[in-house]
């Protein structure tokens, strides 16, 4: 798969995050945080379930090969979805996502540097640190 195609897919994911953050903010303010998380996860779970039915389970039979901590991805997803829904209408999409992206970059720098939870070690460089710090400063 070409790098350009992967960048394009990542851009689609980025736009989807903004749309989801906005929609979850609407739900959070109209019906509440827990309710918006439930609706978001129910919709995503339904679609994921239909996809698994379509591909006849895919590779789910290999679930036992995963490290234990991979199963906490759903919990992390709940934290992401809940915090987006709560913070986006209160901070605004630009500031809210600036903070989210800055936190992601700082966490990614640490994961890459130290190889947390099986991440391939990629040492920090001046450029990566400087770029991340610029983004963190821009969130103010």
C-alpha positions as CSV (number, residue, x, y, z in Angstrom):
1,X,0.0,0.0,0.0
2,X,1.4,3.4,-0.9
3,X,2.3,6.0,1.6
4,X,0.0,8.5,-0.1
5,X,-3.0,6.2,0.2
6,X,-2.2,5.7,3.9
7,X,-2.0,9.5,4.4
8,X,-5.3,9.9,2.6
9,X,-6.9,7.3,4.9
10,X,-5.4,9.0,8.0
11,X,-6.9,12.3,6.7
12,X,-10.3,10.7,6.4
13,X,-10.0,9.4,10.0
14,X,-9.0,12.9,11.1
15,X,-12.1,14.5,9.5
16,X,-14.3,11.7,11.0
17,X,-12.9,12.6,14.5
18,X,-14.0,16.2,14.1
19,X,-17.4,15.2,12.8
20,X,-17.8,12.7,15.7
21,X,-16.6,15.2,18.3
22,X,-19.2,17.7,17.0
23,X,-22.0,15.2,16.9
24,X,-21.1,13.8,20.4
25,X,-21.0,17.4,21.7
26,X,-24.6,17.9,20.4
27,X,-25.7,14.7,22.1
28,X,-23.9,15.5,25.3
29,X,-25.6,18.8,25.7
30,X,-29.1,17.5,24.7
31,X,-29.3,14.1,26.4
32,X,-26.1,13.8,28.6
33,X,-22.6,12.4,28.5
34,X,-23.4,8.7,29.4
35,X,-26.2,8.6,26.9
36,X,-24.1,10.0,24.1
37,X,-21.4,7.5,24.8
38,X,-24.0,4.7,24.8
39,X,-25.5,5.8,21.5
40,X,-22.0,6.2,19.9
41,X,-20.8,2.8,21.0
42,X,-24.1,1.1,20.2
43,X,-24.0,2.5,16.6
44,X,-20.3,1.5,16.2
45,X,-20.9,-1.9,17.8
46,X,-23.8,-2.6,15.4
47,X,-21.8,-1.7,12.4
48,X,-18.8,-3.7,13.6
49,X,-21.0,-6.7,14.2
50,X,-22.5,-6.5,10.8
51,X,-19.1,-6.3,9.2
52,X,-18.0,-9.4,11.2
53,X,-21.1,-11.2,10.0
54,X,-20.4,-10.2,6.4
55,X,-16.8,-11.6,6.5
56,X,-18.0,-14.6,8.6
57,X,-16.0,-13.7,11.7
58,X,-12.8,-12.7,9.8
59,X,-9.8,-13.6,11.9
60,X,-11.6,-13.4,15.3
61,X,-10.5,-17.0,16.0
62,X,-7.0,-15.7,16.6
63,X,-8.0,-13.6,19.6
64,X,-6.1,-15.7,22.0
65,X,-2.8,-14.6,20.4
66,X,-3.3,-11.0,21.6
67,X,-1.5,-9.6,24.6
68,X,-3.9,-9.0,27.6
69,X,-3.6,-5.3,27.4
70,X,-4.9,-5.2,23.8
71,X,-8.3,-6.0,25.3
72,X,-8.4,-2.7,27.1
73,X,-8.7,-0.8,23.8
74,X,-12.5,-0.6,24.3
75,X,-12.0,1.0,27.7
76,X,-9.6,3.6,26.1
77,X,-12.2,4.1,23.4
78,X,-14.8,4.9,26.0
79,X,-12.5,7.5,27.6
80,X,-11.9,9.0,24.2
81,X,-15.5,9.1,23.2
82,X,-16.7,10.5,26.6
83,X,-14.0,13.2,26.8
84,X,-14.6,14.3,23.2
85,X,-18.3,14.6,23.7
86,X,-17.9,16.5,27.0
87,X,-15.0,18.9,26.0
88,X,-15.7,19.8,22.4
89,X,-18.9,21.9,22.9
90,X,-17.2,23.6,25.9
91,X,-13.8,24.3,24.4
92,X,-14.8,24.5,20.7
93,X,-13.6,22.1,18.1
94,X,-10.3,23.8,17.2
95,X,-9.1,24.3,20.8
96,X,-10.4,20.9,21.9
97,X,-8.7,19.0,19.1
98,X,-5.5,21.0,19.5
99,X,-5.3,19.8,23.1
100,X,-6.2,16.3,22.1
101,X,-3.6,16.2,19.3
102,X,-1.0,17.7,21.5
103,X,-1.6,15.1,24.2
104,X,-1.5,12.3,21.6
105,X,1.8,13.6,20.3
106,X,3.4,13.8,23.7
107,X,2.2,10.3,24.6
108,X,3.3,9.0,21.2
109,X,6.8,10.5,21.8
110,X,7.0,8.7,25.1
111,X,5.7,5.4,23.7
112,X,8.2,5.6,20.8
113,X,11.1,6.5,23.0
114,X,10.6,3.8,25.6
115,X,8.8,1.1,23.7
116,X,5.8,1.0,26.1
117,X,3.4,-1.9,25.6
118,X,5.3,-3.5,22.7
119,X,5.8,-0.3,20.7
120,X,8.8,-0.4,18.4
121,X,11.5,1.9,19.9
122,X,12.0,5.0,17.8
123,X,14.3,7.5,19.6
124,X,13.2,11.1,20.0
125,X,14.8,13.6,17.7
126,X,15.0,17.4,18.0
127,X,12.5,17.8,15.2
128,X,9.9,15.6,16.7
129,X,10.2,17.2,20.1
130,X,10.3,20.7,18.7
131,X,7.2,20.1,16.5
132,X,5.3,18.6,19.4
133,X,6.2,21.5,21.7
134,X,5.0,24.0,19.1
135,X,1.6,22.2,19.0
136,X,1.4,22.1,22.7
137,X,2.1,25.9,22.9
138,X,-0.4,26.6,20.2
139,X,-3.2,25.1,22.3
140,X,-3.2,28.0,24.8
